[in-house]
Amino acid sequence: MSSDECYELGYNQLLRDIYDKPLHQKPALGSMPAFLESDQPTLLSTAKEQRYLKAINEETSSLKAWMVRYFDKLIASLDQFKISFNGGQYNTLIDLVEKSIDSMQVVNNDFIKFLETVAANTECTGEQFVNFFEKLLQYYEDNDIKLATSTDPWYLANDNYRFFNYEMFLSFVSVMMKHERFDVIHDVVSTDFCILSNRFGRQVKPLTYIEFQKYNYTLDRFKKDLTNSNLISEAASLFRSKVDGKLFEAMVEVDILLYYLSLVYDKSNDVHNIWYPELSIYNASFTVLPKLASYRYFEKAKVLFDVEDKDSFINLIKGVNDNLQRDGYHHIPSIQQGLGYDKVCSIK
């Protein structure tokens, strides 16, 4: 207000300062991300790679190197979610596992965005995902993160990773199914991952995608016992609360499909070598892939089952030994019914 030239502007600014009415308002804060509720920090190093990937994907089809970088950063980010529990009160363990699962949700949500970005690109191949899942299993081996089902405290402290693995793998298959990338799914579910064991002189041990679905003792035994819960599956219920409705519906179907594929690709007839579809308690369908009735769809999807034509598919499904002991809660149609093999290619 020191001169005539700026008097009016200065006077207006003074009034705005006095009455706290600035000319330029700060935008209102949006809703707080859920992971900030956690006591543990969630440092998502993949977020920057996500932006790079989207930009590269728009500019060029050459994104292989960026996918590798993203995968490596995702695996490295898992260090921050380790739980220390060597025994004690199970309610303490339950609390630690659930908080860690909440924190890890941001990683899986970012992974889903990544999948949506790369799925339709022709340079996205099954080999890249085979390498990623193999590296992930090797990470667990090298960091002594035991994934086998057990009530030992060293194993129970990894139930957050078991939950994460299950959700991540279902996310992967669901998005690839959405984009009809049956070739990518086939490459992953039909392979043996070669993992160097930390025991016995670093010998190679073959693992399959079944490693990504393990029973969660912390949630489905100890939490149910301590809370007298009448839920059929605490893990499945928690899963449903965290996944978007449409995506969850797709995951229920994919969960059962992965059970069928484990029957197709495992020849040992060992009940421990199958994928158990825990989300099937929410299944209300008798047919998992009803579109196999379409000749056009079957011609695209047949690679899932490694068959050449309708007849070889029917013979394959007829010969599968589906001897799973079913209960009244998990709605798992037999493989013959679930894949509707008698209706395959009935529509041109």
C-alpha positions as CSV (number, residue, x, y, z in Angstrom):
1,M,0.0,0.0,0.0
2,S,3.1,2.2,-0.2
3,S,2.1,3.7,-3.6
4,D,-1.0,4.6,-5.6
5,E,-0.1,1.9,-8.2
6,C,-0.3,-1.0,-5.7
7,Y,-2.7,0.5,-3.1
8,E,-5.9,-1.3,-4.2
9,L,-4.1,-4.6,-4.7
10,G,-2.4,-4.3,-1.4
11,Y,-5.6,-3.3,0.4
12,N,-7.5,-6.3,-1.0
13,Q,-4.6,-8.6,0.1
14,L,-4.6,-7.1,3.6
15,L,-8.3,-7.7,4.0
16,R,-8.0,-11.3,2.8
17,D,-5.1,-11.9,5.2
18,I,-7.2,-10.5,8.1
19,Y,-10.2,-12.6,7.4
20,D,-8.3,-15.7,6.3
21,K,-9.8,-15.6,2.8
22,P,-6.8,-16.2,0.5
23,L,-7.2,-15.5,-3.2
24,H,-5.9,-18.9,-4.1
25,Q,-7.5,-21.7,-2.0
26,K,-5.6,-24.9,-1.2
27,P,-7.4,-27.9,-2.6
28,A,-9.1,-30.1,-0.1
29,L,-7.3,-33.3,1.0
30,G,-8.6,-36.5,-0.5
31,S,-9.4,-39.6,1.5
32,M,-6.4,-41.1,3.4
33,P,-4.9,-44.3,1.9
34,A,-5.8,-47.3,4.0
35,F,-2.2,-48.4,4.4
36,L,-1.4,-45.3,6.4
37,E,-3.4,-46.8,9.3
38,S,-0.7,-49.4,9.7
39,D,2.0,-48.9,12.3
40,Q,4.6,-50.1,9.8
41,P,5.7,-48.0,6.8
42,T,4.8,-49.2,3.4
43,L,7.5,-48.0,1.0
44,L,6.4,-48.8,-2.5
45,S,9.5,-48.7,-4.6
46,T,7.5,-50.0,-7.6
47,A,5.3,-46.9,-7.9
48,K,8.0,-45.0,-9.8
49,E,8.5,-48.0,-12.1
50,Q,4.7,-48.1,-12.7
51,R,4.8,-44.5,-14.1
52,Y,7.8,-45.4,-16.3
53,L,6.1,-48.5,-17.6
54,K,3.0,-46.7,-18.6
55,A,5.1,-44.0,-20.4
56,I,7.2,-46.6,-22.2
57,N,4.2,-48.7,-23.1
58,E,2.6,-45.7,-24.8
59,E,5.8,-44.7,-26.7
60,T,7.2,-48.0,-27.8
61,S,6.5,-51.7,-27.8
62,S,9.9,-52.5,-26.2
63,L,9.1,-52.8,-22.5
64,K,10.9,-56.0,-21.6
65,A,13.7,-54.3,-19.6
66,W,11.2,-52.2,-17.7
67,M,9.2,-55.2,-16.8
68,V,12.3,-56.9,-15.4
69,R,13.1,-53.8,-13.3
70,Y,9.6,-53.6,-12.0
71,F,9.7,-57.3,-11.0
72,D,13.0,-56.9,-9.2
73,K,11.9,-53.8,-7.3
74,L,8.6,-55.6,-6.3
75,I,10.6,-58.5,-4.8
76,A,13.0,-56.3,-3.1
77,S,10.1,-54.3,-1.5
78,L,9.0,-57.5,0.4
79,D,11.8,-57.2,2.9
80,Q,9.9,-54.5,4.9
81,F,7.0,-56.9,5.7
82,K,8.9,-59.5,7.7
83,I,7.3,-60.5,11.0
84,S,9.3,-61.4,14.1
85,F,7.5,-64.0,16.1
86,N,9.4,-66.9,17.9
87,G,6.5,-68.0,20.0
88,G,4.1,-66.5,22.6
89,Q,0.5,-65.4,22.6
90,Y,-1.3,-66.3,19.4
91,N,-3.4,-63.1,19.6
92,T,-0.2,-61.2,19.2
93,L,0.7,-63.2,16.1
94,I,-2.8,-62.7,14.6
95,D,-2.5,-58.9,15.1
96,L,1.0,-58.8,13.5
97,V,-0.2,-60.9,10.5
98,E,-3.3,-58.9,9.9
99,K,-1.5,-55.6,10.1
100,S,1.2,-56.8,7.7
101,I,-1.5,-58.1,5.3
102,D,-3.1,-54.6,5.4
103,S,0.3,-53.0,4.6
104,M,1.0,-55.4,1.7
105,Q,-2.3,-54.6,0.0
106,V,-0.7,-51.6,-1.6
107,V,1.9,-53.8,-3.3
108,N,-0.8,-56.1,-4.8
109,N,-2.9,-53.2,-5.9
110,D,0.1,-51.7,-7.7
111,F,0.8,-55.1,-9.2
112,I,-2.8,-55.3,-10.6
113,K,-2.2,-51.9,-12.3
114,F,1.0,-53.2,-13.7
115,L,-0.7,-56.2,-15.1
116,E,-3.4,-54.1,-16.8
117,T,-0.6,-52.0,-18.3
118,V,1.3,-54.8,-19.9
119,A,-1.2,-57.6,-20.5
120,A,-2.3,-56.5,-24.0
121,N,1.3,-55.8,-25.2
122,T,2.7,-58.4,-27.5
123,E,6.1,-58.2,-25.8
124,C,4.5,-59.4,-22.6
125,T,5.2,-63.1,-22.6
126,G,4.8,-66.1,-20.4
127,E,8.5,-66.5,-20.1
128,Q,8.8,-63.1,-18.4
129,F,6.3,-64.1,-15.7
130,V,7.8,-67.6,-15.3
131,N,11.1,-65.8,-14.5
132,F,9.4,-63.5,-12.1
133,F,7.6,-66.2,-10.1
134,E,10.8,-68.2,-10.1
135,K,12.7,-65.3,-8.7
136,L,10.0,-64.7,-6.1
137,L,10.2,-68.3,-4.9
138,Q,14.0,-68.0,-4.8
139,Y,13.7,-64.9,-2.7
140,Y,11.6,-66.8,-0.2
141,E,14.1,-69.6,-0.2
142,D,17.2,-67.3,0.2
143,N,15.6,-65.3,3.0
144,D,14.4,-68.4,4.9
145,I,10.7,-67.5,4.5
146,K,9.2,-70.9,4.9
147,L,6.0,-71.3,2.9
148,A,5.2,-74.9,3.7
149,T,2.1,-75.5,5.9
150,S,3.0,-75.9,9.5
151,T,2.1,-74.8,13.0
152,D,5.8,-74.1,13.9
153,P,6.2,-70.4,14.9
154,W,8.9,-69.9,12.2
155,Y,6.3,-70.9,9.6
156,L,3.4,-69.1,11.2
157,A,5.3,-65.8,11.0
158,N,5.1,-66.1,7.3
159,D,1.3,-66.3,7.0
160,N,1.3,-62.7,5.7
161,Y,3.4,-63.8,2.7
162,R,1.1,-66.8,2.2
163,F,-1.9,-64.5,2.0
164,F,-0.1,-62.1,-0.3
165,N,1.1,-64.9,-2.6
166,Y,-2.5,-66.2,-2.9
167,E,-4.0,-62.8,-3.8
168,M,-1.1,-61.9,-6.1
169,F,-1.3,-65.1,-8.1
170,L,-5.1,-64.9,-8.4
171,S,-4.7,-61.3,-9.5
172,F,-2.2,-62.4,-12.2
173,V,-4.4,-65.1,-13.7
174,S,-7.6,-63.0,-13.4
175,V,-6.1,-60.1,-15.4
176,M,-4.6,-62.4,-18.0
177,M,-7.9,-64.1,-18.4
178,K,-9.6,-60.8,-18.9
179,H,-7.2,-60.0,-21.7
180,E,-7.4,-63.5,-23.1
181,R,-3.7,-64.1,-22.5
182,F,-4.2,-67.8,-22.3
183,D,-0.7,-68.4,-23.6
184,V,0.9,-66.5,-20.7
185,I,-1.2,-68.4,-18.1
186,H,-0.3,-71.7,-19.8
187,D,3.4,-71.0,-19.6
188,V,3.3,-70.3,-15.9
189,V,1.0,-73.1,-14.7
190,S,2.7,-75.8,-16.8
191,T,6.2,-75.1,-15.8
192,D,8.5,-76.3,-13.0
193,F,10.3,-73.5,-11.2
194,C,13.9,-74.4,-10.5
195,I,14.8,-73.2,-7.0
196,L,18.2,-73.6,-5.5
197,S,17.7,-75.1,-2.1
198,N,19.6,-73.6,0.9
199,R,20.0,-77.1,2.2
200,F,21.9,-80.1,0.8
201,G,24.5,-78.2,-1.1
202,R,22.2,-75.8,-3.0
203,Q,20.5,-78.6,-5.0
204,V,17.8,-77.7,-7.4
205,K,14.3,-78.4,-6.2
206,P,11.4,-78.2,-8.7
207,L,8.3,-76.2,-7.5
208,T,5.0,-75.5,-9.3
209,Y,2.5,-72.7,-9.0
210,I,0.8,-74.7,-6.2
211,E,3.4,-73.0,-3.9
212,F,1.3,-69.8,-4.1
213,Q,-1.7,-71.3,-2.4
214,K,-1.0,-72.5,1.2
215,Y,-3.3,-73.0,4.2
216,N,-3.2,-70.0,6.6
217,Y,-3.1,-71.5,10.1
218,T,-2.9,-68.0,11.8
219,L,-6.3,-66.9,10.3
220,D,-8.1,-70.2,9.8
221,R,-7.2,-72.0,12.9
222,F,-5.9,-69.8,15.7
223,K,-8.0,-66.7,15.0
224,K,-11.2,-68.9,14.6
225,D,-10.4,-70.7,17.9
226,L,-9.7,-67.5,19.8
227,T,-12.7,-65.6,18.5
228,N,-15.1,-68.5,18.3
229,S,-15.7,-67.4,14.7
230,N,-18.4,-69.2,12.7
231,L,-16.9,-68.1,9.4
232,I,-16.0,-71.0,7.1
233,S,-12.7,-69.4,6.1
234,E,-11.3,-66.3,7.9
235,A,-8.7,-66.0,5.0
236,A,-11.4,-66.0,2.3
237,S,-13.5,-63.5,4.2
238,L,-10.6,-61.2,4.6
239,F,-9.8,-61.6,1.0
240,R,-13.3,-60.6,0.0
241,S,-13.1,-57.4,2.1
242,K,-9.9,-56.3,0.3
243,V,-10.7,-57.0,-3.4
244,D,-13.0,-54.9,-5.7
245,G,-16.3,-56.6,-6.4
246,K,-15.9,-57.4,-10.1
247,L,-12.3,-58.5,-9.7
248,F,-13.3,-60.7,-6.7
249,E,-16.0,-62.4,-8.8
250,A,-13.4,-63.2,-11.5
251,M,-11.0,-64.5,-8.8
252,V,-13.6,-66.9,-7.5
253,E,-13.9,-68.4,-11.0
254,V,-10.1,-68.4,-11.5
255,D,-9.5,-70.1,-8.2
256,I,-11.5,-73.1,-9.3
257,L,-9.9,-73.0,-12.7
258,L,-6.5,-73.2,-11.1
259,Y,-7.7,-76.3,-9.2
260,Y,-8.7,-77.9,-12.5
261,L,-5.4,-77.0,-14.1
262,S,-3.5,-78.5,-11.2
263,L,-5.3,-81.8,-11.9
264,V,-4.4,-81.5,-15.6
265,Y,-0.7,-80.8,-15.1
266,D,0.1,-82.9,-12.1
267,K,0.3,-86.6,-12.8
268,S,1.1,-87.8,-9.3
269,N,-2.5,-88.0,-8.1
270,D,-1.2,-86.6,-4.8
271,V,-3.8,-84.5,-2.9
272,H,-1.0,-82.3,-1.6
273,N,0.0,-81.3,-5.2
274,I,-3.3,-79.6,-6.0
275,W,-4.4,-76.0,-5.8
276,Y,-7.2,-75.8,-3.3
277,P,-9.8,-73.1,-4.2
278,E,-10.5,-71.5,-0.8
279,L,-12.6,-68.8,-2.4
280,S,-15.1,-71.4,-3.7
281,I,-17.2,-70.8,-0.6
282,Y,-18.4,-67.8,-2.6
283,N,-19.0,-69.7,-5.8
284,A,-22.6,-69.9,-7.1
285,S,-21.9,-71.2,-10.7
286,F,-22.0,-74.7,-12.0
287,T,-19.7,-73.9,-15.0
288,V,-16.4,-72.1,-14.6
289,L,-15.7,-71.4,-18.3
290,P,-19.1,-71.3,-19.9
291,K,-17.6,-69.6,-23.0
292,L,-15.8,-72.8,-24.0
293,A,-19.2,-73.7,-25.6
294,S,-18.1,-71.1,-28.3
295,Y,-15.9,-72.6,-31.0
296,R,-14.1,-69.3,-31.4
297,Y,-13.4,-68.9,-27.7
298,F,-12.3,-72.6,-27.4
299,E,-9.8,-72.1,-30.2
300,K,-8.2,-69.3,-28.2
301,A,-8.4,-70.9,-24.8
302,K,-7.4,-74.5,-25.7
303,V,-3.7,-73.6,-25.1
304,L,-4.6,-73.5,-21.4
305,F,-5.0,-77.2,-21.4
306,D,-2.3,-77.9,-23.9
307,V,-4.6,-79.6,-26.4
308,E,-5.0,-79.3,-30.2
309,D,-8.8,-79.7,-30.7
310,K,-12.1,-80.5,-29.1
311,D,-11.7,-84.3,-29.2
312,S,-8.3,-84.2,-27.4
313,F,-9.8,-81.8,-24.8
314,I,-12.8,-84.1,-24.1
315,N,-10.5,-87.1,-23.8
316,L,-8.2,-85.2,-21.4
317,I,-11.0,-84.1,-19.1
318,K,-12.6,-87.5,-19.1
319,G,-9.3,-89.0,-18.0
320,V,-8.6,-86.6,-15.2
321,N,-8.9,-88.2,-11.7
322,D,-10.9,-85.6,-9.7
323,N,-11.0,-87.4,-6.4
324,L,-11.1,-84.3,-4.1
325,Q,-13.1,-84.9,-0.9
326,R,-15.7,-82.1,-1.1
327,D,-17.6,-80.6,1.8
328,G,-20.9,-78.7,2.0
329,Y,-19.2,-75.3,2.1
330,H,-16.7,-75.2,-0.8
331,H,-18.8,-75.2,-4.0
332,I,-16.3,-76.9,-6.4
333,P,-18.0,-78.6,-9.4
334,S,-16.3,-81.7,-10.8
335,I,-13.9,-80.9,-13.6
336,Q,-16.2,-82.4,-16.1
337,Q,-19.2,-80.4,-14.9
338,G,-17.2,-77.2,-14.2
339,L,-15.6,-77.1,-17.7
340,G,-18.8,-78.2,-19.4
341,Y,-16.9,-80.6,-21.6
342,D,-20.1,-82.0,-23.1
343,K,-21.0,-78.6,-24.5
344,V,-17.6,-77.6,-25.8
345,C,-17.7,-76.0,-29.3
346,S,-21.5,-76.5,-29.5
347,I,-21.8,-72.8,-30.7
348,K,-20.2,-71.7,-33.9
